[in-house]
Amino acid sequence: MTEISDIFNEYSQEYIKKYNLSQEQLKVISAITSCRTSKLGGHADICDSCGHLRISYNSCRNRHCPKCQGLITEKWIKDRKKELLPIQYYHIVFTIPNILNDLVLNNKDEIYSLLFKASSETLKELAADPKYLNANIGFISILHTWGQNLMDHPHVHCIVTGGGLSLKNKKWISSKKNFFLPVKVISSLFRGKFMDYLKQKYHNNKLFFFGKIKHLQNKNNFQKLIDDLYSKNWVVFSKPSFANPEFVIEYLGRYTNKVAISNHRISKVKDGKVTFKYKDYSDDSKNKYMTLDVFEFIRRFLLHVLPKRFVRIRYYGLLCNRYRKQNIVFCRYLLKVIVNNTDNNSNDKSWQKLFFELTGKDLSICPKCGGNMNPADSLDIIRPSPA
């Protein structure tokens, strides 16, 4: 199977010579090409019965690497599973118009932050409105920056509790069955908030304009963009996610720690072209194949490298990091939920145990004879070579 690392190993150096890349993009290329190779070192295990030797190279752990997300996602899912409430959850997606894409690429940190800020404030404000829920809700927001064709498509997925604590924290208030908030109202308020914050950034000289959007430095041109954005309907998608809250976990797993394209979607690399599978949402979500020049494929992949230390999964309301545990306990008390705390030590599980739960493969057992695999870290073959 062809992987992203194979493409980078063969073509990235030529690509780097031809185009100017950011330090973050260069780090991503280096991490992906080094992942699970001798460059990062590793460890070895040897069977105490038959002497079978297994060498395991270290992972790069870069959040953009398609090979490093499986165990991370599994652990995240297990942690979130312990926080589920016996309620309905909603899946809401906030998307900004594509005419902003070039501005976003010039100002990733600023615009992505605005996307989080405007969408989270919209949900909290409307949920607290007495006309709707009059409650403090909880939700998880996850930033994605790509579409199925790898082009830039910034949007935020939100998994939202179908109800919340009353504003005086005295009772649980459930949303109406299969209805959370009016989509048109969400869209309108989201647009207004985002635009207000965007204009503030512009007037405070927090935005940069290079290349195709250099003309936006002119106030009149920027105002034309603002007018155009106000005239558009901003897309907000909303639907109940699950009838059974247990299925929330599997659904969440599709969106957390995801990268722009996974290795299994790559069909072939031949004659300087990459063919990959994608889902065409404009044609009844049919699976199709797209072929791109390898440099264009690399360009599209690198579009989605996040700014340094940018947090792409955020928690709000009842699920905010600081008070999440106590809020969950109180909500369960109000909902009369009995919790079995048999998995409180999941944070202490080794990656080997998580790997076994994920794949069913026990790495402590020899695949040849069934004996015990023991560490053999003294082997020189697994040591990284000097830089």
C-alpha positions, -999 to 999 in steps of 0.1 A, spaced: 0 0 0 13 34 -10 15 59 19 20 96 24 55 89 36 64 71 3 53 102 -17 73 125 6 103 103 5 104 103 -33 93 138 -42 95 162 -11 131 172 -16 125 183 -51 93 201 -39 112 219 -12 138 232 -37 111 246 -59 88 262 -33 92 282 -1 77 263 28 71 274 64 90 258 93 59 240 104 55 224 69 91 214 68 88 198 102 57 178 91 76 165 60 105 155 82 83 138 108 63 118 83 93 106 63 110 96 96 80 80 112 86 43 122 121 42 107 155 39 122 159 77 120 138 79 152 153 49 169 132 22 184 132 -9 206 134 -46 201 117 -76 218 130 -112 217 111 -144 224 124 -164 254 115 -196 237 124 -195 200 146 -164 199 123 -146 174 134 -110 172 108 -82 166 121 -47 159 97 -18 165 107 17 153 94 48 171 65 69 158 69 106 151 38 115 170 32 144 147 -5 153 147 -4 156 108 9 120 104 -17 95 92 2 66 109 2 81 144 -35 88 151 -49 53 158 -39 49 194 -43 86 202 -79 85 189 -86 53 208 -75 68 241 -94 100 234 -126 80 227 -122 60 259 -118 91 280 -148 107 264 -169 76 269 -167 80 306 -183 114 303 -214 104 284 -248 114 296 -281 95 289 -294 122 266 -296 130 229 -266 147 213 -265 169 182 -240 173 155 -236 209 143 -211 220 116 -201 257 111 -186 266 77 -173 299 64 -178 310 28 -150 299 4 -143 334 -7 -125 337 26 -101 308 19 -72 330 6 -75 352 36 -75 322 59 -43 308 44 -26 341 50 -39 342 86 -45 307 98 -40 313 135 -63 344 136 -91 331 114 -92 296 128 -94 312 163 -123 334 151 -141 304 138 -139 287 172 -148 320 190 -178 329 169 -193 294 167 -189 287 204 -204 320 215 -233 314 191 -242 281 206 -238 293 242 -258 325 236 -287 309 219 -289 280 243 -290 304 272 -318 325 256 -352 319 274 -369 317 240 -350 285 233 -334 264 260 -325 288 289 -297 265 299 -259 261 300 -250 234 274 -218 215 268 -200 208 236 -168 197 219 -156 216 189 -132 201 164 -115 220 136 -112 205 101 -96 225 73 -101 203 43 -127 189 19 -126 154 4 -106 167 -26 -79 181 -1 -87 217 -10 -90 242 18 -125 241 35 -123 254 70 -152 242 92 -159 232 128 -177 201 139 -195 204 172 -209 176 193 -235 192 215 -255 180 245 -292 180 238 -299 200 269 -281 216 298 -281 229 333 -306 256 341 -288 290 345 -292 287 383 -278 252 382 -309 237 399 -322 213 373 -315 197 340 -334 211 310 -337 188 279 -341 201 244 -371 191 223 -369 157 208 -350 158 174 -348 196 176 -321 217 192 -320 253 179 -333 269 146 -306 265 120 -314 299 103 -310 316 137 -277 299 144 -264 308 109 -274 344 112 -259 349 146 -227 331 137 -223 353 106 -228 384 126 -203 375 153 -177 362 129 -179 394 108 -177 417 138 -145 400 150 -131 399 115 -136 437 112 -119 442 146 -89 422 134 -87 443 103 -89 477 121 -64 465 147 -39 456 119 -39 419 130 -43 405 95 -18 399 67 -24 403 30 0 386 5 -3 374 -31 -38 373 -45 -53 392 -16 -28 420 -14 -55 444 -27 -75 439 5 -50 462 23 -71 490 7 -100 498 30 -125 501 1 -115 467 -13 -118 452 22 -153 468 26 -164 452 -7 -154 418 7 -173 425 39 -204 435 19 -202 404 -2 -199 382 29 -229 398 45 -250 391 14 -243 353 15 -261 326 34 -236 310 58 -240 273 59 -247 257 93 -256 220 94 -275 205 123 -290 172 131 -295 148 160 -265 125 160 -277 94 178 -306 77 194 -283 59 218 -256 80 235 -232 50 233 -229 55 195 -216 90 202 -182 75 208 -179 58 175 -191 90 158 -166 112 177 -138 89 166 -144 98 130 -136 135 136 -109 135 163 -73 135 155 -81 131 118 -56 142 91 -64 156 57 -61 122 40 -55 88 54 -31 63 37 -59 39 27 -75 65 4 -44 66 -18 -49 42 -47 -16 46 -66 14 68 -75 26 65 -110 44 87 -135 45 117 -111 7 115 -104 -12 105 -73 -47 89 -75 -68 88 -44 -104 80 -35 -128 107 -24 -165 111 -16 -184 135 -39 -210 151 -18 -224 170 -48 -233 137 -64 -251 118 -37 -219 111 -18 -206 86 -44 -171 73 -40 -149 85 -69 -112 87 -78 -92 119 -84 -58 121 -100 -34 150 -93 1 159 -102 23 148 -73 34 184 -66 -2 195 -65 -11 166 -41 18 177 -18 7 213 -20 -29 204 -10 -17 182 18 5 210 33 -23 235 31 -37 218 62 -6 221 85 -18 239 116 0 268 132 25 259 160 7 249 192 -27 256 177 -54 236 196 -78 220 172 -101 202 198 -117 225 223 -143 221 251 -170 245 261 -197 251 286 -204 221 308 -175 203 292 -148 230 296 -116 215 309 -115 232 343 -149 221 355 -158 191 333 -155 164 359 -176 181 386 -202 192 360 -206 157 347 -210 144 382 -237 170 390 -255 164 357 -256 127 363 -270 133 398 -298 154 383 -304 128 356 -304 100 382 -276 81 366 -257 53 383 -221 52 372 -198 21 372 -163 35 378 -144 2 369 -123 20 342 -109 48 362 -74 36 356 -76 39 318 -52 68 318 -26 45 332 -29 19 304 2 13 283 2 17 246 6 -21 243 -27 -26 261 -44 0 240 -30 -16 209 -44 -50 220 -79 -35 227 -78 -18 193 -64 -46 172 -67 -78 192 -30 -84 189 -11 -91 221 25 -78 216 37 -97 247 31 -131 229 55 -144 203 38 -146 169 60 -176 160 57 -200 189 34 -183 215 63 -177 239 69 -145 259 84 -115 242 110 -97 264 128 -64 259 161 -65 241 170 -29 240 207 -34 239 207 -42 202 227 -16 183 205 -20 152 177 0 166 198 30 177 194 61 155 224 71 136 242 103 146 229 135 129 
